[in-house]
């Protein structure tokens, strides 16, 4: 505010005033509107360009490429639905879908449940709230990095930290990241570990629930469990919904962790072959751009489908007040 | 502390004093926090241990302290590690500048101006937030390959300048909508054009949103692996994540010490920005979650 007040004397600069009144006088209301239209498109010019060149254009192009056979070097050839037909019989694709779905449906609910639980504990006016919040939030900033994936590879390795600790109890743990039954689990743990971001959002949501609801409920003799299910959860449903949509979309796109932990292979025996990792292998390993584009569109459809279902279902469980 | 917890122990659960309760909550929270952070702390400590000890010593104290992992790791790849740090810094700086300019301009139009197609464009902008990069990466790669931009930083920076990180447009729109309108109305009556209102009123008042954008852009770009892996394939152009990746692939069991050391170096700047800007980070995610 004060910065603005200091600046205000400069505004009486006469030059733009003249230009403005000269234009405004002629066109009247419509002139001003036209001018605002022009100004808006000017401000949006970079975004328009980006939309056409970087986002929407490539989106359409990838739809086109998904009907072609293209390896970057030669010309692309129209092959119709062939790429999509190949997807029906591609076992690695099916296994990558299975891996990704298991990951999404196990790790997202666990992550959100943990985030909500801790947000509720912290919301009780605990001293040192900001410190706790920061400590819990830190992993979500680091979790997507290559460095943390490297750490995970060691921690869950055959002689890693986890097995060293288990050794104290006389347990000989397996090489978690190199065992097909456990490798995906280590990545689920990694995703749950980054519960801090949704926790912060839950905390902000909890803050907005009026205290008097709880007080009134307490006076009426409602138990803590009752208050949770009948006040906290309904009031928080918009936030739960927001976190759910966001985390599902994120989880479907997991790449870095799986790539680093498996050394880019998606192993052992494809147990961490995430959909995006397989897409990368097809597109940028074997330069099968047509097939990769078809895969990309399937991913888009899956994510869009889930988001749409989420939005439709939200009518029945999300409570937006009255 | 121990005596305090013990004193009310004989009483039943219901009558536990609020003080004990609070103490128990704190013990729980601290314990949980320690478990969460333990791998990180252990990584930092291990980066000062000889490699053999990393695989034997789950404790946090580097008994045979040595900085040699750092000197060794710094020179382990084709270029010294500061080469990759510099590359990452260039990409990050370009991305921050790009996002600040591109997204704030678009946000001003959406938040303050009336124009034809506004609702449609706003809806499109929101939809692009959810668009997975994997869907557009193949044509983008083909496009940038034709422009001869592979192995340059342009494919990583130019899109930011073109406001393709729509999340930040949304964040700034939300913020600018919260600014009192009388300020720009007054400026308009004084004859200010949109460019001046934007530069001299909206931008200075939007510093918190700009700071949030800068910090998030820093952290996300610094950590970003997927697009850097695709667009940077020559070792001279590698950024930190891509360099670390080649380090993992080339290293045997014996070089985990240097690998840990360089991973700690890679996480350092993110941690620094986190400490410096946590107020903005927390606010940023909280305000986009709730209107």
HADDOCK unambig.tbl for C-alpha pairs under 7 A between the chains (distance, minus, plus):
assign (segid A and resid 4 and name CA) (segid B and resid 201 and name CA) 6.71 0.50 0.50
assign (segid A and resid 11 and name CA) (segid B and resid 190 and name CA) 7.00 0.50 0.50
assign (segid A and resid 12 and name CA) (segid B and resid 190 and name CA) 6.67 0.50 0.50
assign (segid A and resid 16 and name CA) (segid B and resid 191 and name CA) 6.03 0.50 0.50
assign (segid A and resid 16 and name CA) (segid B and resid 192 and name CA) 6.26 0.50 0.50
assign (segid A and resid 16 and name CA) (segid B and resid 193 and name CA) 6.97 0.50 0.50
assign (segid A and resid 17 and name CA) (segid B and resid 190 and name CA) 6.80 0.50 0.50
assign (segid A and resid 17 and name CA) (segid B and resid 191 and name CA) 4.21 0.50 0.50
assign (segid A and resid 17 and name CA) (segid B and resid 192 and name CA) 6.69 0.50 0.50
assign (segid A and resid 20 and name CA) (segid B and resid 191 and name CA) 6.16 0.50 0.50
assign (segid A and resid 36 and name CA) (segid B and resid 113 and name CA) 6.59 0.50 0.50
assign (segid A and resid 36 and name CA) (segid B and resid 114 and name CA) 6.68 0.50 0.50
assign (segid A and resid 36 and name CA) (segid B and resid 115 and name CA) 6.74 0.50 0.50
assign (segid A and resid 37 and name CA) (segid B and resid 114 and name CA) 6.75 0.50 0.50
assign (segid A and resid 37 and name CA) (segid B and resid 115 and name CA) 4.66 0.50 0.50
assign (segid A and resid 37 and name CA) (segid B and resid 116 and name CA) 6.77 0.50 0.50
assign (segid A and resid 39 and name CA) (segid B and resid 194 and name CA) 6.96 0.50 0.50
assign (segid A and resid 40 and name CA) (segid B and resid 109 and name CA) 5.08 0.50 0.50
assign (segid A and resid 40 and name CA) (segid B and resid 113 and name CA) 6.15 0.50 0.50
assign (segid A and resid 40 and name CA) (segid B and resid 115 and name CA) 6.47 0.50 0.50
assign (segid A and resid 43 and name CA) (segid B and resid 105 and name CA) 5.11 0.50 0.50
assign (segid A and resid 43 and name CA) (segid B and resid 106 and name CA) 5.66 0.50 0.50
assign (segid A and resid 43 and name CA) (segid B and resid 109 and name CA) 5.98 0.50 0.50
assign (segid A and resid 44 and name CA) (segid B and resid 105 and name CA) 6.57 0.50 0.50
assign (segid A and resid 44 and name CA) (segid B and resid 106 and name CA) 4.84 0.50 0.50
assign (segid A and resid 44 and name CA) (segid B and resid 109 and name CA) 6.58 0.50 0.50
assign (segid A and resid 46 and name CA) (segid B and resid 102 and name CA) 6.19 0.50 0.50
assign (segid A and resid 46 and name CA) (segid B and resid 162 and name CA) 4.59 0.50 0.50
assign (segid A and resid 46 and name CA) (segid B and resid 163 and name CA) 6.45 0.50 0.50
assign (segid A and resid 47 and name CA) (segid B and resid 102 and name CA) 6.89 0.50 0.50
assign (segid A and resid 47 and name CA) (segid B and resid 106 and name CA) 6.40 0.50 0.50
assign (segid A and resid 47 and name CA) (segid B and resid 162 and name CA) 5.17 0.50 0.50
assign (segid A and resid 47 and name CA) (segid B and resid 163 and name CA) 5.06 0.50 0.50
assign (segid A and resid 47 and name CA) (segid B and resid 164 and name CA) 6.80 0.50 0.50
assign (segid A and resid 49 and name CA) (segid B and resid 162 and name CA) 6.43 0.50 0.50
assign (segid A and resid 50 and name CA) (segid B and resid 159 and name CA) 6.38 0.50 0.50
assign (segid A and resid 50 and name CA) (segid B and resid 162 and name CA) 4.58 0.50 0.50
assign (segid A and resid 50 and name CA) (segid B and resid 163 and name CA) 6.35 0.50 0.50
assign (segid A and resid 50 and name CA) (segid B and resid 164 and name CA) 5.84 0.50 0.50
assign (segid A and resid 51 and name CA) (segid B and resid 164 and name CA) 6.94 0.50 0.50
assign (segid A and resid 54 and name CA) (segid B and resid 140 and name CA) 6.76 0.50 0.50
assign (segid A and resid 54 and name CA) (segid B and resid 159 and name CA) 6.56 0.50 0.50
assign (segid A and resid 55 and name CA) (segid B and resid 136 and name CA) 6.66 0.50 0.50
assign (segid A and resid 58 and name CA) (segid B and resid 136 and name CA) 5.15 0.50 0.50
assign (segid A and resid 58 and name CA) (segid B and resid 139 and name CA) 5.05 0.50 0.50
assign (segid A and resid 58 and name CA) (segid B and resid 140 and name CA) 6.10 0.50 0.50
assign (segid A and resid 59 and name CA) (segid B and resid 135 and name CA) 6.47 0.50 0.50
assign (segid A and resid 59 and name CA) (segid B and resid 136 and name CA) 5.22 0.50 0.50
assign (segid A and resid 61 and name CA) (segid B and resid 139 and name CA) 6.18 0.50 0.50
assign (segid A and resid 62 and name CA) (segid B and resid 136 and name CA) 6.58 0.50 0.50
assign (segid A and resid 62 and name CA) (segid B and resid 138 and name CA) 6.85 0.50 0.50
assign (segid A and resid 62 and name CA) (segid B and resid 139 and name CA) 5.92 0.50 0.50
assign (segid A and resid 135 and name CA) (segid B and resid 33 and name CA) 6.61 0.50 0.50
assign (segid A and resid 136 and name CA) (segid B and resid 33 and name CA) 6.59 0.50 0.50
assign (segid A and resid 144 and name CA) (segid B and resid 223 and name CA) 6.64 0.50 0.50
assign (segid A and resid 145 and name CA) (segid B and resid 223 and name CA) 4.82 0.50 0.50
assign (segid A and resid 146 and name CA) (segid B and resid 241 and name CA) 5.68 0.50 0.50
assign (segid A and resid 147 and name CA) (segid B and resid 263 and name CA) 4.71 0.50 0.50
assign (segid A and resid 147 and name CA) (segid B and resid 266 and name CA) 6.75 0.50 0.50
assign (segid A and resid 147 and name CA) (segid B and resid 267 and name CA) 6.86 0.50 0.50
assign (segid A and resid 159 and name CA) (segid B and resid 55 and name CA) 5.84 0.50 0.50
assign (segid A and resid 160 and name CA) (segid B and resid 55 and name CA) 6.18 0.50 0.50
assign (segid A and resid 161 and name CA) (segid B and resid 58 and name CA) 5.77 0.50 0.50
assign (segid A and resid 164 and name CA) (segid B and resid 56 and name CA) 6.90 0.50 0.50
assign (segid A and resid 164 and name CA) (segid B and resid 58 and name CA) 6.19 0.50 0.50
assign (segid A and resid 165 and name CA) (segid B and resid 58 and name CA) 6.60 0.50 0.50
assign (segid A and resid 200 and name CA) (segid B and resid 282 and name CA) 6.80 0.50 0.50
assign (segid A and resid 200 and name CA) (segid B and resid 286 and name CA) 6.54 0.50 0.50
assign (segid A and resid 201 and name CA) (segid B and resid 285 and name CA) 6.53 0.50 0.50
assign (segid A and resid 201 and name CA) (segid B and resid 286 and name CA) 5.01 0.50 0.50
assign (segid A and resid 201 and name CA) (segid B and resid 289 and name CA) 6.09 0.50 0.50
assign (segid A and resid 204 and name CA) (segid B and resid 286 and name CA) 5.91 0.50 0.50
assign (segid A and resid 242 and name CA) (segid B and resid 289 and name CA) 6.99 0.50 0.50
assign (segid A and resid 256 and name CA) (segid B and resid 225 and name CA) 6.41 0.50 0.50
assign (segid A and resid 256 and name CA) (segid B and resid 226 and name CA) 6.80 0.50 0.50
assign (segid A and resid 260 and name CA) (segid B and resid 245 and name CA) 6.90 0.50 0.50
assign (segid A and resid 263 and name CA) (segid B and resid 249 and name CA) 6.56 0.50 0.50
assign (segid A and resid 289 and name CA) (segid B and resid 138 and name CA) 6.71 0.50 0.50
assign (segid A and resid 293 and name CA) (segid B and resid 138 and name CA) 6.72 0.50 0.50
assign (segid A and resid 296 and name CA) (segid B and resid 134 and name CA) 6.06 0.50 0.50
assign (segid A and resid 296 and name CA) (segid B and resid 135 and name CA) 4.61 0.50 0.50
assign (segid A and resid 297 and name CA) (segid B and resid 135 and name CA) 6.26 0.50 0.50
assign (segid A and resid 300 and name CA) (segid B and resid 135 and name CA) 6.68 0.50 0.50
